[in-house]
Amino acid sequence: MSTTTTGTTSLAPSPRRLWTRSRGLLAAVLVLLLGGVAVALLRSGDQHGRLDPRSVDRTGSGAVAALLADRGVGTRVVTTTEEAAAAAGPDTTVLVTNPGLLTRRQLDTLHQATGRTAGRTVLLTPGPATLDVFTPGVETAAPTDVTALAPDCALPAARTAGDAELGGLRYSAPVPTADRCYPSHGKATLVRVPTSAGGDTVLLGAPDILYNHRLAERGNASLALQLLGSHKHLVWYLPSVSDPSSAQDEQRGFFDLIPSGWGWALLQLLIAAALAGLWRARRLGPLVPERLPVTVPAAETTEGHARLYQQAGARDRAAAVLRAATRTRLAPLSGVSPTHAHTPDILLPAVSARLPADAGTGTALHALLFGPPPADDKGLVTLADQLDHLERSILSPERHDPREHPDS
């Protein structure tokens, strides 16, 4: 009987199937990219000239610079650490808008320049690295919302300005001579620390009092003018990642760029994920059989496995499965315990005793049940026929035909 193959079934996914499976994911990625570009464009317009004394945008600081100019205070904008350090002096206020962008070497350079003079240094939202250099002993606390706060300190500039919109980072300053102003939940949002050279360092937890759109609210303008206008000259330092001096320092790693609070949050998330994994992975009891929604015939399952073996070229695995299944079925037929079904020294003598005397040698039986994998697909088909014949010979030894023995 001949079999005609009318079609070829391929298990490899077609381009159409790949497109159908991946188009949803690609669409989601495209939406995320477009959303990111849109947000970047919108934020780029809002953040243009942020804290720049030449900017008239909402978040710019052109209004503060204009008011300072009316009071005779000249504002000089610098973008490098060398320029800011060179401009420091006894009659100069140095404002650093974003000290978090500075490396440790830049912070040391700037601190050495400002610490030798009787001028003032104003740091906006300084973090732990900046505080370690400029104000050792002062520590940061969890940030709070920017809102109207009372001075609640003896600093003349704060008492004159009255209520102002501060918040952001909070600071604890154990230095006895420090002024701790505008407290929020027990921590100051404005700290003034005197220096040994006769100057001082001012820490601001939020820069909102310098924004154009918030300058006219409450005592923001008064406080900003008094903090930045105490000397005749104001150096407005806008740090930039393109500053050549930052390239001279050691390159910071990814974890150095993460704020300190995020590290603890990430650790907590990892611990929570590990606990959730252990909770979901634990065994709640023995396995329970579940009824399948459809009935899959055993022949289809066997055929599916066979096609997978064929596609992968796993003749060794297919031969091993066939031989193991045959040995498992032959063991009880030959009086061998199932635990010794795969032990040649026990199984082979028992199987040989069940075969007719002219069935062949034990060597051929050993090669059939425990031999090497076939070299090609034809050998695998032959092996399957021989195993089937051997099993039928054990079941019906009287029908055994010596010509059909695998050793023939």
C-alpha positions in Angstrom: 0.0 0.0 0.0 1.4 3.4 -1.0 0.8 6.7 0.7 0.5 9.9 -1.2 1.5 13.1 0.5 -0.9 15.9 -0.6 0.7 18.7 1.4 3.5 19.7 3.7 2.8 21.0 7.1 5.4 23.5 8.4 5.7 24.4 12.1 7.8 27.5 11.3 5.7 30.7 11.7 5.0 32.5 8.5 5.6 36.2 8.0 1.9 36.9 8.1 1.6 35.0 11.4 4.6 36.9 12.8 3.1 40.2 11.9 -0.3 39.2 13.4 1.4 38.3 16.7 3.7 41.3 16.9 1.6 44.2 15.6 0.0 44.8 18.9 3.4 45.1 20.7 4.8 47.3 17.9 1.8 49.6 18.1 2.2 49.9 21.8 5.9 50.8 21.4 5.1 53.3 18.7 2.5 55.0 20.9 5.1 55.2 23.8 7.7 56.7 21.4 5.2 59.3 20.1 4.1 60.1 23.6 7.7 60.5 24.8 8.5 62.8 21.9 5.3 64.9 22.5 6.1 65.2 26.2 9.7 66.2 25.5 8.6 68.9 23.0 6.0 70.3 25.5 8.4 70.3 28.4 11.2 71.7 26.3 9.0 74.8 25.7 8.1 75.1 29.4 11.7 74.5 30.7 13.5 76.8 28.2 15.7 79.2 30.2 14.8 77.6 33.6 16.3 79.8 36.3 18.1 81.8 33.7 18.3 85.5 34.6 18.1 86.3 30.8 14.8 84.4 30.4 11.3 85.8 30.6 9.6 82.4 30.5 7.4 81.4 33.5 10.3 79.4 35.0 12.9 81.9 34.0 14.5 84.5 36.4 14.6 87.6 34.3 12.4 89.5 36.8 14.7 88.9 39.7 17.7 90.1 37.6 15.8 93.2 36.6 14.9 94.1 40.2 18.5 93.5 41.3 19.8 95.8 38.6 17.4 98.5 39.8 19.1 98.2 43.2 22.6 98.5 41.7 23.5 94.8 41.8 25.2 93.6 38.6 24.4 90.0 37.5 27.0 88.0 35.6 26.0 84.7 34.1 28.7 81.9 34.0 28.4 78.3 32.8 31.7 76.8 34.0 33.2 76.1 37.4 36.4 78.0 36.6 34.5 81.1 35.8 32.4 80.9 38.9 35.5 80.2 41.1 37.4 83.1 39.5 34.6 85.5 40.0 34.2 84.8 43.8 35.1 87.6 46.1 34.3 89.4 49.4 31.7 91.6 47.7 30.2 88.9 45.5 27.2 86.5 45.9 27.6 83.2 44.0 24.4 81.5 43.1 24.6 77.8 42.0 21.3 76.9 40.4 21.8 73.1 40.1 24.7 71.9 42.2 23.6 68.3 41.7 25.2 68.4 38.2 28.7 69.2 39.6 31.2 66.5 40.2 33.1 66.2 43.5 36.2 67.9 41.9 34.0 70.8 40.7 32.4 71.2 44.1 35.8 71.2 45.8 37.1 73.8 43.4 34.1 76.1 43.9 34.2 75.6 47.7 37.8 76.5 48.0 37.2 79.7 46.0 34.2 80.9 47.9 35.4 79.7 51.4 38.4 82.1 51.3 36.2 85.2 51.0 33.6 87.0 53.0 31.1 86.6 50.2 27.9 84.6 50.1 27.2 81.3 48.4 23.5 80.4 47.6 22.9 76.7 46.7 19.5 75.7 45.2 18.2 72.3 46.3 21.6 70.9 47.3 21.9 67.2 47.8 24.0 65.1 50.2 27.1 65.3 48.0 27.0 69.1 47.9 26.3 69.4 51.6 29.3 67.2 52.5 31.6 69.8 50.8 30.0 73.1 51.7 28.2 72.5 55.0 29.4 69.3 56.7 27.0 68.1 59.3 23.9 69.4 57.6 21.7 66.5 56.4 18.7 66.3 54.0 15.3 65.1 54.9 12.4 63.9 52.7 11.1 66.6 50.4 7.8 68.4 51.0 5.3 70.4 48.8 6.1 74.0 48.1 3.6 76.1 50.0 3.5 79.4 51.9 5.6 79.1 55.1 6.3 81.4 58.0 10.0 82.4 58.7 10.1 81.3 62.3 13.7 82.3 62.7 15.9 85.3 63.5 17.4 85.8 60.1 16.8 89.5 59.2 16.1 88.7 55.5 13.5 86.1 56.4 11.8 88.3 59.1 11.6 91.2 56.6 10.2 89.1 53.8 7.6 87.4 56.0 5.7 84.4 54.6 7.2 83.0 51.4 6.6 80.0 49.1 9.2 77.5 50.1 9.4 73.7 50.5 11.1 71.0 48.5 14.1 69.5 50.3 14.3 69.9 54.0 17.4 70.2 56.1 18.5 69.5 59.7 21.5 71.7 60.7 23.0 70.9 64.1 25.5 73.8 63.7 24.8 76.2 66.6 25.4 79.3 64.6 23.1 78.3 61.7 19.8 80.0 61.0 17.0 77.5 60.3 14.1 79.2 58.6 10.7 78.4 57.0 10.4 75.0 58.7 8.1 72.3 57.4 7.2 69.4 59.6 10.1 70.2 61.9 12.8 70.6 59.3 14.0 73.9 57.8 13.7 74.6 54.0 16.1 77.6 54.2 19.3 77.3 56.1 22.1 79.9 56.5 25.5 78.7 57.7 28.3 81.2 58.5 31.8 80.4 57.2 35.1 80.9 58.9 36.1 83.7 56.5 33.2 85.9 57.5 30.9 84.9 54.7 28.0 82.5 54.7 26.3 79.7 52.7 22.6 79.7 52.1 20.7 76.5 51.3 17.3 76.7 49.6 15.2 73.6 49.4 13.2 74.9 46.4 13.9 77.5 43.8 10.3 78.7 43.4 10.9 82.2 44.8 13.1 83.0 41.9 10.6 82.0 39.1 9.1 84.8 37.1 5.5 83.6 37.6 5.9 83.3 41.4 8.0 86.3 42.2 5.0 88.6 43.0 3.4 86.2 45.4 3.7 86.8 49.2 7.2 87.7 50.3 9.0 85.9 47.5 10.4 89.0 45.8 11.6 90.5 49.1 13.3 87.3 50.2 15.0 86.7 46.8 16.3 90.3 46.6 17.7 90.2 50.1 19.4 86.8 49.6 20.9 87.6 46.2 21.4 91.4 46.7 23.4 91.5 49.9 26.6 92.2 47.8 27.3 94.5 44.9 28.0 91.6 42.5 26.0 88.5 41.7 27.6 85.6 39.9 24.7 83.5 38.5 26.2 80.0 37.8 24.2 77.8 35.5 26.0 74.4 35.7 26.0 72.3 32.5 27.0 68.8 31.6 29.0 70.2 28.8 31.4 72.0 31.2 34.9 70.9 30.2 35.9 70.7 33.9 33.4 67.9 34.5 35.2 65.7 32.0 38.4 65.9 34.1 36.7 64.1 36.9 36.2 60.4 37.1 33.2 59.3 35.0 30.2 58.7 37.2 28.4 55.4 36.9 24.7 54.8 36.5 24.1 54.4 40.2 25.9 57.6 41.0 23.3 59.5 39.0 20.4 58.1 41.0 19.2 60.2 43.9 19.9 58.8 47.4 16.3 58.2 48.2 15.7 56.1 45.0 18.3 53.6 46.1 16.3 52.6 49.2 13.1 52.6 47.2 14.7 50.2 44.6 15.9 47.9 47.4 12.4 47.8 48.9 10.9 47.0 45.5 13.5 44.1 45.0 12.7 42.7 48.4 8.9 42.9 47.7 9.4 41.2 44.3 11.4 38.4 45.8 8.8 37.8 48.5 6.0 37.9 45.9 8.0 35.4 43.8 8.4 33.1 46.8 4.7 33.4 47.6 3.5 32.6 44.1 6.1 29.8 43.6 5.3 27.8 46.8 3.3 24.5 46.5 -0.1 24.8 48.1 -0.7 21.0 47.9 -0.5 18.0 45.6 -1.1 18.4 41.9 -4.8 18.1 40.9 -5.8 16.8 37.5 -7.8 19.2 35.5 -10.3 18.4 32.8 -9.3 19.8 29.4 -11.8 21.9 27.5 -11.4 19.6 24.5 -10.5 15.9 24.1 -7.2 15.4 22.3 -6.8 11.9 20.8 -3.7 10.1 21.8 -2.8 9.5 18.2 -2.7 13.3 17.5 -0.5 13.9 20.5 1.9 11.2 19.4 2.0 12.5 15.9 2.6 16.0 17.1 5.6 14.8 19.2 6.9 12.9 16.3 6.8 15.9 14.0 8.6 18.0 16.6 11.3 15.4 16.8 11.6 15.3 13.1 11.8 19.0 12.7 14.5 19.2 15.3 16.4 16.2 13.9 16.3 14.7 17.4 16.6 11.0 16.3 18.6 10.2 19.4 15.8 11.6 21.6 13.1 9.8 19.6 15.0 6.5 19.7 15.5 6.9 23.5 11.7 7.5 24.0 10.8 4.5 21.9 13.3 2.2 23.6 12.3 3.4 27.1 8.6 2.9 26.4 9.2 -0.6 25.0 11.3 -1.6 28.0 8.6 -0.3 30.4 6.0 -2.5 28.6 8.3 -5.6 28.4 9.3 -5.6 32.0 5.9 -6.8 33.5 5.5 -9.2 30.5 8.8 -10.8 31.4 8.3 -10.9 35.1 10.7 -8.0 35.9 9.9 -5.3 38.4 9.2 -1.8 36.9 12.1 -0.4 38.9 14.5 -2.7 37.0 12.9 -2.1 33.6 15.9 -0.1 32.4 18.6 -2.3 33.9 20.2 -4.4 31.1 21.6 -7.2 33.4 18.1 -7.9 34.8 15.8 -7.1 31.8 17.7 -8.8 29.0 17.9 -12.3 30.5 14.2 -12.2 31.3 13.2 -11.1 27.8 15.5 -13.7 26.2 13.8 -16.4 28.3 10.4 -15.4 26.8 11.6 -15.6 23.2 11.9 -18.8 21.2 15.2 -20.6 21.2 16.0 -19.5 17.6 15.2 -15.9 18.2 18.8 -14.7 18.1 21.6 -13.8 20.4 21.6 -11.6 23.5 23.9 -9.2 21.8 21.3 -8.3 19.1 18.7 -7.9 21.9 21.0 -5.6 23.8 21.6 -3.5 20.7 17.9 -3.3 20.0 16.9 -2.2 23.5 20.0 -0.3 24.7 22.0 0.4 21.6 23.2 3.6 20.0 20.8 6.0 18.2 20.1 5.4 14.5 22.1 7.3 12.0 19.2 8.5 9.8 15.4 8.6 9.6 15.3 5.3 7.8 17.2 3.7 10.7 14.7 5.2 13.1 11.7 3.7 11.3 13.5 0.3 11.2 14.1 0.6 14.9 10.5 1.3 15.6 9.4 -1.7 13.5 11.9 -4.0 15.3 10.7 -2.9 18.8 7.1 -3.4 17.8 8.0 -6.9 16.5 9.8 -7.7 19.7 6.9 -6.7 21.8 4.5 -8.8 19.7 6.8 -11.7 20.0 6.6 -11.6 23.8 2.9 -11.3 23.7 2.4 -14.2 21.2 5.5 -16.3 21.2 3.8 -19.1 19.2 3.4 -16.8 16.3 7.0 -15.8 16.1 8.6 -16.1 12.7 12.4 -16.3 12.8 12.7 -14.4 9.5 11.2 -11.3 11.2 13.6 -11.3 14.1 15.7 -8.1 14.3 18.9 -10.1 14.0 17.9 -11.6 10.7 
